[in-house]
Amino acid sequence: MGRQSLHTMSWVVSTTPTAISFSIYSYTSTSRFSSLRRLPNPNLSLNALPWHPRSRPLTFRTAALLQDAGAAAVVTAGAYGLGLTFDNLTQRKIIEQSLSRKLVHILSGLLFMVSWSIFSTSTEARYFASLVPVVNCLRELLRGPLYYVLILLVCTMVFWRESPIGVISLSMMCGGDGIADIMGRRFGSLKLPYNQQKSWAGSISMFVFGFLISIGMLHYFSALGYFQLDWFWTMEKVALISLVATVVESLPTTKVVDDNISVPLASMVMAFLSFGF
């Protein structure tokens, strides 16, 4: 009658104050005898296993830093190239200088916000992203761009991509206010009764495009999983924020406070009251 045998291997876990170790034992059983013997590798540390998250901490951290540094370099170069492109168009008299600066104002902020998704999930990612507006600000040390850059920095470092507040504030400043200025200059013959420097065309454009761009950006970051929103209530809240930002932009306070400060700050306050931090 043939012999039947059973051969198994088992892992025995032992713990110490500083590490968790494994010992490997082989159990052999036949119809006549059983044996249990310890195989080599008596102290296989859990931390040494390749699948353990602590086995390669420097590698993961380095990868995140490299990703953020590369993303910051690419976005900075893109923003610089955008400015040079419109400068070239202005020099060739293809577009007016005022329109060129306003288009840069609109596109650079919105594209910068879109680029947040290519940065890593590390806590340092927002600081790398903040380098982009700082570096590009050095090209134009003017009053408007400085305030513009300050708002970009606040929204990036404080709110980042996990909060609707920063997304809405930048959408109102870059998209709403920027397009309002363009439309007001082109079709702003009918002025507001309380501010002859502003027009109905500009204010309506501010409300409509501020609302649409804010919703579009919120949907973009929501689709990427950074936050989840109830869209029915979100649209009502964004409409209210757009209305308040439009009213603030239309006030005759430009000589006291720049629109690049008043519009996003008003949007921040309303977004905070609507969505919370």
Summary of the structure (lengths in Angstrom):
residues: 277
radius of gyration: 29.3
end to end distance: 77.2
largest distance: 109.0
contacts: 846
relative contact order: 0.08
helix: 64%
strand: 13%
